[in-house]
Amino acid sequence: YLKSRQVIPSKRYDVCLISHIRPGQINKFAERISSFEILIKHLDQYCMKYEKTMCIALKCAPDRDERIYEWELDWIAQRVNAKHKIFANPKLSFQTFKLCDESRISIGMHSTALREAFGRGNRILACNFSGSASYAFPINGLWYLENNGFEEFECRLNYILGMSQAKWDEITELYRKVIYYDLVEEPLEHLAQIIGSAN
């Protein structure tokens, strides 16, 4: 994605919500779905209260699986205000990555896309309201929230959005190094250099 990105995109949305649902998960992963429903409700309420724009990055698209795409789109659309923009995720489009980069903050549970957005220096808020450590964000900090009350969610989101980019970079720099990004050097090349220099 980074090699295909010509310029750093401007921020078009206040918030990007990364979808985490599939039809088969409703019964099998009930706590995960319940956690995501709380997150959607809080985020929709927050955006309405503060007049924030939100885009929603779906996991699926018609070219991946039309039935699953229709199900996911319907499930999300039933739970958010119609003014929010919902985007499919076609194969090889990097749509979720683009939406994260075009938003002031990306919010989700424990997705790879959220971790990678964090690695690229984007503001994130990873929410795990399930009570299960299985859905915890791997790096703890102000970007991770387990308390499922709206007031705590609202306070944390306002705090992150209210800080300067320089402050966010300063607070997250050390932690973002865990998720290595470089526009020139591939992660495997970087690791090979580290290992080679240790010999």
Beta strands, then each sheet from edge to edge (+ up, - down):
strand 1: 13-18
strand 2: 54-57
strand 3: 85-87
strand 4: 103-108
strand 5: 124-127
strand 6: 144-145
sheet 1: 3+ 2+ 1+ 4+ 5+ 6+
end
